[in-house]
C-alpha cells in the first residue's frame, strides 16, 4: 500500500472520530450507556448465540415485518422490499461465482452482520444491525447484473417486474407510515409529549404562571421540556417535578400549571392532547386558587 493510500485510509477513520469528540465531551453518556448495554452480555450466551444469529436471517424480518419494535419498524414492511429477495438470492450466487476478493468481502459482510447483536443476546432487532443495508444493496446489485447478463428475455421481464413490485410496495409503505402507523405507534414514542410541552410553555405567555410542575411519570419529561423551550424560544425556569403518589393537586400553590399524563377527577384541564386514534394522552391543569 502506498503512503498516499495509507494516509487516506487513516484520515477516513480519524476525521469522523475527531468530529465525534466534542459531542462526546458534551454528552459522555452517549458512550457510557452503550458500554453499559454491551457489557450486560447474557450468561446463557453460548446456548443462545446460534439462535440469535439465525434470527436475523428470518425472512419475516428481512422482507415482511422488519424490526420487532414499532419504534424502528411499521411492522408491515421488511428491511428490504419483498421482491428484493430474488435479487439477493441470485446476487449471492453471482458473488460466489466471481473470482475477485471484493465480491467475497461483500458476501462475508452480509453473513457476519448479526454477530454483534447476537453476542449481546438481542435477537430480531434489525435496528442494531443496520450495517446489513450496504451489503444487502450491493448483493442485490449483483443480482441485477446476473439478470442483465442473461440472454433469455424472460430474465429481463422478471427484473422489470421486480422493480415495479418494489415501487408498489414502497407506495404501500408510505401510505401506511403516514396513515395507520401513527395510530399504532404513538404509545412507543411517548405520544404527543411535544404537544403538551409546547402548550404549557405558550400558556406562560397568556397566563400568570408562577411554577410549572412536570409529572415525574412522563419519561424524560425534563429533557422534552428543555428541548421545546429552545424550539419555541420561550424560557421559563421555575419548573419542578410532581409526584402523584405523594402530592395532591389541591396542594399546589395558585399560579401553578401541571403537565400530566393522568386525568384528575373533578378537575377540568385547560388543554387536552389527543393522539391520532383519539386517545387523550396528556393534560395541562391550572391551579387558580
RAUR-V392350 format. One line per field, one symbol per residue. ss: DSSP state (a for helix, b for strand, c for the rest). phi: phi as a letter, one per 40 degrees, with the letter a starting at -180 (. if undefined). burial: 1 if it has 9 or more other ideal C-beta (glycine too) atoms within 8 Angstrom, else 0. Layout:
BEGIN
ss=???
phi=???
burial=???
END
This chain:
BEGIN
ss=ccaaaaaaaaaaaaaaaaaaaaaaaaccaaaaaaaaaaacccccaaaaaaaaaaacccaaaaaacccccccccccccccccccaaaaaaaaaaaaaacccaaaaaaaaaaaaccaaaaaccccccaaacccaaaaaaaaaaaaaaaaaccccaaaaaaaaaaaaaaaaaaaaaaaaaccaaaaaaaaaacccaaaaaaaaaaacccccccbbbbbcccccaaaaaaaaaaaaccccccbbbbccccccaaaccccbbbbbccccccccccbbbbcccccbbbbbbbbcc
phi=.cccccccccccccccccccdcccccbccdccccccccccccccddccdcccdcccbcdcccbbbgccbccbacgbaccbddccdccccccccccccccccccccccccccbdcddccccfbcgbcccbcccdcccccccccccccccccccccccccccccccccccccccccccccbcdcccbcccbggccccccccccccccbbcbcabbbdcccdfdcccdcccdcccgbbaccbbcbbccbbbccccccgcbbcabbcccgbcccabcbcdcgccbbbbbbccb
burial=0000010010000000000000110000010000000000100010011011111101101111111011111100111111111111111111100000001101101100110111111111111010010011011111111111000000110110111011001101100100001111110001111111111111110000101111100100110110111001010100100101001010010011111110010000101010100001111111100
END
